[in-house]
Amino acid sequence: MKESPIFTKTYDLLLWLIPQVVKFPRAHRFGVGERTQRLALNFQDTLVAAGKSQGGQRLVYLKTADIHLEQLRLWIRFSRDNEFINIRQYEHVSRMMADLGRLLGAWLKHSV
């Protein structure tokens, strides 16, 4: 499980994202920042649960992870629109999330 690219790329996303969230403006760090960070961590936790599950339960976890990833995309976009991250950072994290989406989609397709 830990050798799978989705776990490695999720870990890389967390390594990049958490230090960025710490730099959010103080007024938004504990609202938008905490929510963004929590979604990313929940995404990772749900993937781990899916990796340890089988059958129908795995599918439930994968669908939940897909929801977390979509919510994370929206909060990252909100962060960009409010200039909490710059355009280069947004492009970078968007590519990371797109890769994760492709990997998750393949895993979902394989699990059905």
N, CA and C atoms as a LAMMPS dump frame, in Angstrom:
ITEM: TIMESTEP
0
ITEM: NUMBER OF ATOMS
336
ITEM: BOX BOUNDS ff ff ff
-5.0000000000000000e+02 5.0000000000000000e+02
-5.0000000000000000e+02 5.0000000000000000e+02
-5.0000000000000000e+02 5.0000000000000000e+02
ITEM: ATOMS id mol type element x y z
1 1 1 N 0.822 -1.193 0
2 1 2 C 0 0 0
3 1 3 C 0.865 1.254 0
4 2 1 N 1.862 1.293 0.836
5 2 2 C 2.668 2.503 0.951
6 2 3 C 3.517 2.759 -0.297
7 3 1 N 3.683 1.751 -1.129
8 3 2 C 4.477 1.915 -2.344
9 3 3 C 3.651 2.515 -3.485
10 4 1 N 2.355 2.541 -3.339
11 4 2 C 1.49 3.045 -4.392
12 4 3 C 1.736 4.536 -4.622
13 5 1 N 1.75 4.959 -5.877
14 5 2 C 1.999 6.381 -6.188
15 5 3 C 0.991 7.333 -5.548
16 6 1 N -0.25 6.901 -5.353
17 6 2 C -1.235 7.814 -4.772
18 6 3 C -0.87 8.188 -3.342
19 7 1 N -0.278 7.269 -2.608
20 7 2 C 0.117 7.565 -1.23
21 7 3 C 1.327 8.503 -1.209
22 8 1 N 2.255 8.262 -2.099
23 8 2 C 3.441 9.113 -2.193
24 8 3 C 3.06 10.529 -2.606
25 9 1 N 2.198 10.634 -3.608
26 9 2 C 1.795 11.953 -4.095
27 9 3 C 0.926 12.7 -3.075
28 10 1 N 0.14 11.972 -2.323
29 10 2 C -0.65 12.603 -1.268
30 10 3 C 0.263 13.143 -0.173
31 11 1 N 1.255 12.365 0.18
32 11 2 C 2.227 12.812 1.182
33 11 3 C 2.958 14.065 0.689
34 12 1 N 3.348 14.063 -0.587
35 12 2 C 4.009 15.237 -1.172
36 12 3 C 3.099 16.462 -1.14
37 13 1 N 1.814 16.249 -1.409
38 13 2 C 0.856 17.354 -1.336
39 13 3 C 0.815 17.929 0.079
40 14 1 N 0.763 17.062 1.063
41 14 2 C 0.73 17.523 2.452
42 14 3 C 2.006 18.267 2.823
43 15 1 N 3.143 17.752 2.385
44 15 2 C 4.417 18.423 2.665
45 15 3 C 4.454 19.833 2.084
46 16 1 N 3.842 20.005 0.937
47 16 2 C 3.813 21.315 0.302
48 16 3 C 2.723 22.203 0.907
49 17 1 N 1.535 21.637 1.118
50 17 2 C 0.363 22.435 1.481
51 17 3 C 0.414 22.99 2.901
52 18 1 N 0.793 22.191 3.847
53 18 2 C 0.721 22.629 5.245
54 18 3 C 1.583 23.867 5.511
55 19 1 N 2.817 23.933 5.02
56 19 2 C 3.575 25.18 5.219
57 19 3 C 2.948 26.395 4.521
58 20 1 N 2.245 26.166 3.416
59 20 2 C 1.584 27.282 2.726
60 20 3 C 0.422 27.808 3.553
61 21 1 N -0.34 26.898 4.157
62 21 2 C -1.502 27.289 4.952
63 21 3 C -1.063 28.114 6.164
64 22 1 N 0.074 27.788 6.728
65 22 2 C 0.592 28.529 7.884
66 22 3 C 0.838 29.995 7.52
67 23 1 N 1.083 30.267 6.242
68 23 2 C 1.368 31.623 5.784
69 23 3 C 0.102 32.423 5.422
70 24 1 N -1.072 31.791 5.515
71 24 2 C -2.309 32.514 5.217
72 24 3 C -2.43 33.706 6.167
73 25 1 N -3.134 34.757 5.756
74 25 2 C -3.355 35.893 6.654
75 25 3 C -4.015 35.427 7.956
76 26 1 N -3.607 36.03 9.018
77 26 2 C -4.077 35.627 10.359
78 26 3 C -5.609 35.526 10.424
79 27 1 N -6.291 36.447 9.802
80 27 2 C -7.759 36.477 9.855
81 27 3 C -8.386 35.249 9.191
82 28 1 N -7.65 34.587 8.309
83 28 2 C -8.199 33.449 7.567
84 28 3 C -7.502 32.131 7.883
85 29 1 N -6.439 32.203 8.631
86 29 2 C -5.647 31 8.92
87 29 3 C -6.464 29.946 9.655
88 30 1 N -7.313 30.383 10.568
89 30 2 C -8.046 29.428 11.39
90 30 3 C -9.417 29.086 10.817
91 31 1 N -9.797 29.697 9.749
92 31 2 C -11.036 29.352 9.062
93 31 3 C -10.7 28.609 7.789
94 32 1 N -10.316 29.364 6.788
95 32 2 C -9.989 28.786 5.48
96 32 3 C -8.768 27.87 5.584
97 33 1 N -7.748 28.326 6.278
98 33 2 C -6.518 27.547 6.386
99 33 3 C -6.727 26.22 7.09
100 34 1 N -7.404 26.266 8.212
101 34 2 C -7.648 25.032 8.962
102 34 3 C -8.536 24.075 8.173
103 35 1 N -9.548 24.618 7.516
104 35 2 C -10.45 23.781 6.708
105 35 3 C -9.686 23.122 5.565
106 36 1 N -8.845 23.87 4.899
107 36 2 C -8.046 23.339 3.791
108 36 3 C -7.112 22.241 4.291
109 37 1 N -6.443 22.516 5.369
110 37 2 C -5.512 21.54 5.941
111 37 3 C -6.264 20.28 6.384
112 38 1 N -7.387 20.452 7.036
113 38 2 C -8.168 19.311 7.515
114 38 3 C -8.652 18.44 6.357
115 39 1 N -9.088 19.067 5.268
116 39 2 C -9.533 18.3 4.103
117 39 3 C -8.394 17.473 3.514
118 40 1 N -7.221 18.067 3.425
119 40 2 C -6.07 17.339 2.889
120 40 3 C -5.711 16.157 3.794
121 41 1 N -5.737 16.367 5.089
122 41 2 C -5.439 15.282 6.026
123 41 3 C -6.524 14.214 5.993
124 42 1 N -7.778 14.614 5.894
125 42 2 C -8.872 13.648 5.783
126 42 3 C -8.764 12.833 4.499
127 43 1 N -8.33 13.484 3.424
128 43 2 C -8.12 12.782 2.159
129 43 3 C -7.089 11.673 2.354
130 44 1 N -5.976 12.006 2.984
131 44 2 C -4.939 11.005 3.228
132 44 3 C -5.457 9.879 4.129
133 45 1 N -6.134 10.23 5.2
134 45 2 C -6.657 9.217 6.121
135 45 3 C -7.638 8.28 5.428
136 46 1 N -8.474 8.835 4.57
137 46 2 C -9.465 8.028 3.86
138 46 3 C -8.795 7.096 2.862
139 47 1 N -7.727 7.556 2.213
140 47 2 C -6.979 6.68 1.307
141 47 3 C -6.35 5.516 2.064
142 48 1 N -5.796 5.8 3.224
143 48 2 C -5.199 4.735 4.036
144 48 3 C -6.268 3.717 4.426
145 49 1 N -7.437 4.208 4.832
146 49 2 C -8.537 3.306 5.185
147 49 3 C -8.955 2.463 3.977
148 50 1 N -9 3.08 2.801
149 50 2 C -9.347 2.331 1.581
150 50 3 C -8.299 1.263 1.283
151 51 1 N -7.053 1.601 1.487
152 51 2 C -5.984 0.636 1.239
153 51 3 C -6.029 -0.555 2.167
154 52 1 N -6.577 -0.356 3.345
155 52 2 C -6.674 -1.433 4.336
156 52 3 C -8.006 -2.176 4.273
157 53 1 N -8.925 -1.736 3.416
158 53 2 C -10.266 -2.324 3.333
159 53 3 C -10.389 -3.208 2.102
160 54 1 N -11.505 -3.897 2.053
161 54 2 C -11.793 -4.749 0.903
162 54 3 C -13.242 -4.58 0.484
163 55 1 N -13.52 -4.962 -0.75
164 55 2 C -14.886 -5.021 -1.242
165 55 3 C -15.638 -3.708 -1.209
166 56 1 N -16.877 -3.787 -0.754
167 56 2 C -17.762 -2.633 -0.729
168 56 3 C -17.282 -1.522 0.188
169 57 1 N -16.653 -1.894 1.285
170 57 2 C -16.147 -0.871 2.206
171 57 3 C -15.043 -0.043 1.55
172 58 1 N -14.196 -0.683 0.754
173 58 2 C -13.147 0.034 0.037
174 58 3 C -13.768 1.067 -0.9
175 59 1 N -14.809 0.666 -1.593
176 59 2 C -15.476 1.574 -2.527
177 59 3 C -16.051 2.796 -1.795
178 60 1 N -16.611 2.588 -0.618
179 60 2 C -17.142 3.697 0.181
180 60 3 C -16.014 4.664 0.537
181 61 1 N -14.886 4.128 0.976
182 61 2 C -13.752 4.987 1.321
183 61 3 C -13.23 5.741 0.098
184 62 1 N -13.158 5.078 -1.035
185 62 2 C -12.655 5.738 -2.242
186 62 3 C -13.58 6.86 -2.689
187 63 1 N -14.869 6.642 -2.597
188 63 2 C -15.826 7.698 -2.961
189 63 3 C -15.735 8.867 -1.979
190 64 1 N -15.535 8.557 -0.714
191 64 2 C -15.36 9.608 0.283
192 64 3 C -14.09 10.4 0.002
193 65 1 N -13.017 9.709 -0.362
194 65 2 C -11.762 10.384 -0.71
195 65 3 C -11.975 11.293 -1.923
196 66 1 N -12.757 10.841 -2.877
197 66 2 C -13.05 11.649 -4.059
198 66 3 C -13.784 12.934 -3.666
199 67 1 N -14.695 12.829 -2.733
200 67 2 C -15.412 14.013 -2.237
201 67 3 C -14.438 14.961 -1.54
202 68 1 N -13.566 14.411 -0.702
203 68 2 C -12.583 15.252 -0.008
204 68 3 C -11.679 15.978 -1.006
205 69 1 N -11.264 15.285 -2.047
206 69 2 C -10.392 15.909 -3.044
207 69 3 C -11.119 17.037 -3.771
208 70 1 N -12.366 16.824 -4.108
209 70 2 C -13.134 17.875 -4.786
210 70 3 C -13.332 19.087 -3.872
211 71 1 N -13.62 18.846 -2.603
212 71 2 C -13.762 19.944 -1.653
213 71 3 C -12.439 20.687 -1.492
214 72 1 N -11.348 19.942 -1.456
215 72 2 C -10.03 20.565 -1.348
216 72 3 C -9.748 21.453 -2.551
217 73 1 N -10.108 20.993 -3.733
218 73 2 C -9.941 21.813 -4.943
219 73 3 C -10.662 23.143 -4.811
220 74 1 N -11.873 23.1 -4.294
221 74 2 C -12.657 24.338 -4.154
222 74 3 C -12.021 25.29 -3.147
223 75 1 N -11.525 24.777 -2.029
224 75 2 C -10.902 25.642 -1.028
225 75 3 C -9.57 26.196 -1.516
226 76 1 N -8.843 25.421 -2.304
227 76 2 C -7.593 25.925 -2.895
228 76 3 C -7.917 27.038 -3.882
229 77 1 N -8.953 26.848 -4.666
230 77 2 C -9.361 27.898 -5.611
231 77 3 C -9.784 29.159 -4.86
232 78 1 N -10.543 28.98 -3.788
233 78 2 C -10.942 30.11 -2.955
234 78 3 C -9.715 30.837 -2.41
235 79 1 N -8.722 30.062 -1.997
236 79 2 C -7.472 30.647 -1.484
237 79 3 C -6.769 31.456 -2.562
238 80 1 N -6.773 30.976 -3.776
239 80 2 C -6.16 31.715 -4.886
240 80 3 C -6.945 32.989 -5.186
241 81 1 N -8.263 32.867 -5.247
242 81 2 C -9.102 34.024 -5.553
243 81 3 C -8.965 35.124 -4.507
244 82 1 N -8.647 34.747 -3.287
245 82 2 C -8.446 35.733 -2.217
246 82 3 C -6.981 36.065 -2
247 83 1 N -6.14 35.6 -2.907
248 83 2 C -4.706 35.895 -2.924
249 83 3 C -3.963 35.42 -1.67
250 84 1 N -4.427 34.285 -1.108
251 84 2 C -3.688 33.672 -0.006
252 84 3 C -2.504 32.881 -0.556
253 85 1 N -2.633 32.45 -1.818
254 85 2 C -1.521 31.825 -2.55
255 85 3 C -1.418 32.533 -3.893
256 86 1 N -0.222 32.524 -4.467
257 86 2 C -0.051 33.206 -5.755
258 86 3 C -0.361 32.247 -6.907
259 87 1 N -0.316 32.771 -8.114
260 87 2 C -0.711 31.985 -9.293
261 87 3 C 0.221 30.8 -9.526
262 88 1 N 1.506 30.97 -9.29
263 88 2 C 2.454 29.85 -9.468
264 88 3 C 2.178 28.738 -8.462
265 89 1 N 1.884 29.129 -7.234
266 89 2 C 1.552 28.134 -6.213
267 89 3 C 0.248 27.417 -6.573
268 90 1 N -0.711 28.179 -7.068
269 90 2 C -1.988 27.593 -7.469
270 90 3 C -1.801 26.604 -8.615
271 91 1 N -1.001 26.97 -9.59
272 91 2 C -0.735 26.062 -10.706
273 91 3 C -0.054 24.787 -10.222
274 92 1 N 0.898 24.941 -9.321
275 92 2 C 1.618 23.788 -8.785
276 92 3 C 0.679 22.841 -8.037
277 93 1 N -0.102 23.382 -7.127
278 93 2 C -0.991 22.535 -6.334
279 93 3 C -2.116 21.966 -7.2
280 94 1 N -2.527 22.691 -8.213
281 94 2 C -3.553 22.177 -9.124
282 94 3 C -3.051 20.965 -9.895
283 95 1 N -1.798 21.02 -10.332
284 95 2 C -1.204 19.853 -11.008
285 95 3 C -1.121 18.663 -10.057
286 96 1 N -0.74 18.93 -8.824
287 96 2 C -0.655 17.847 -7.838
288 96 3 C -2.025 17.202 -7.63
289 97 1 N -3.053 18.034 -7.488
290 97 2 C -4.394 17.502 -7.265
291 97 3 C -4.94 16.794 -8.506
292 98 1 N -4.585 17.274 -9.695
293 98 2 C -5.013 16.601 -10.922
294 98 3 C -4.395 15.208 -11.006
295 99 1 N -3.127 15.085 -10.666
296 99 2 C -2.476 13.773 -10.636
297 99 3 C -3.173 12.844 -9.648
298 100 1 N -3.468 13.378 -8.474
299 100 2 C -4.166 12.575 -7.466
300 100 3 C -5.545 12.155 -7.959
301 101 1 N -6.23 13.046 -8.639
302 101 2 C -7.542 12.72 -9.185
303 101 3 C -7.483 11.6 -10.204
304 102 1 N -6.47 11.635 -11.059
305 102 2 C -6.309 10.562 -12.051
306 102 3 C -6.023 9.227 -11.367
307 103 1 N -5.135 9.242 -10.393
308 103 2 C -4.807 8.01 -9.678
309 103 3 C -6.016 7.476 -8.906
310 104 1 N -6.742 8.369 -8.267
311 104 2 C -7.924 7.961 -7.523
312 104 3 C -8.999 7.421 -8.469
313 105 1 N -9.186 8.074 -9.595
314 105 2 C -10.152 7.613 -10.581
315 105 3 C -9.816 6.225 -11.09
316 106 1 N -8.548 5.969 -11.33
317 106 2 C -8.132 4.63 -11.783
318 106 3 C -8.399 3.599 -10.703
319 107 1 N -8.125 3.938 -9.464
320 107 2 C -8.353 3.018 -8.355
321 107 3 C -9.861 2.74 -8.207
322 108 1 N -10.661 3.801 -8.318
323 108 2 C -12.113 3.638 -8.262
324 108 3 C -12.61 2.725 -9.374
325 109 1 N -12.13 2.956 -10.577
326 109 2 C -12.553 2.154 -11.736
327 109 3 C -12.178 0.681 -11.538
328 110 1 N -10.988 0.47 -10.997
329 110 2 C -10.504 -0.895 -10.759
330 110 3 C -11.305 -1.583 -9.643
331 111 1 N -11.84 -0.804 -8.705
332 111 2 C -12.528 -1.362 -7.539
333 111 3 C -13.999 -1.673 -7.797
334 112 1 N -14.543 -1.182 -8.889
335 112 2 C -15.971 -1.39 -9.17
336 112 3 C -16.201 -2.743 -9.784
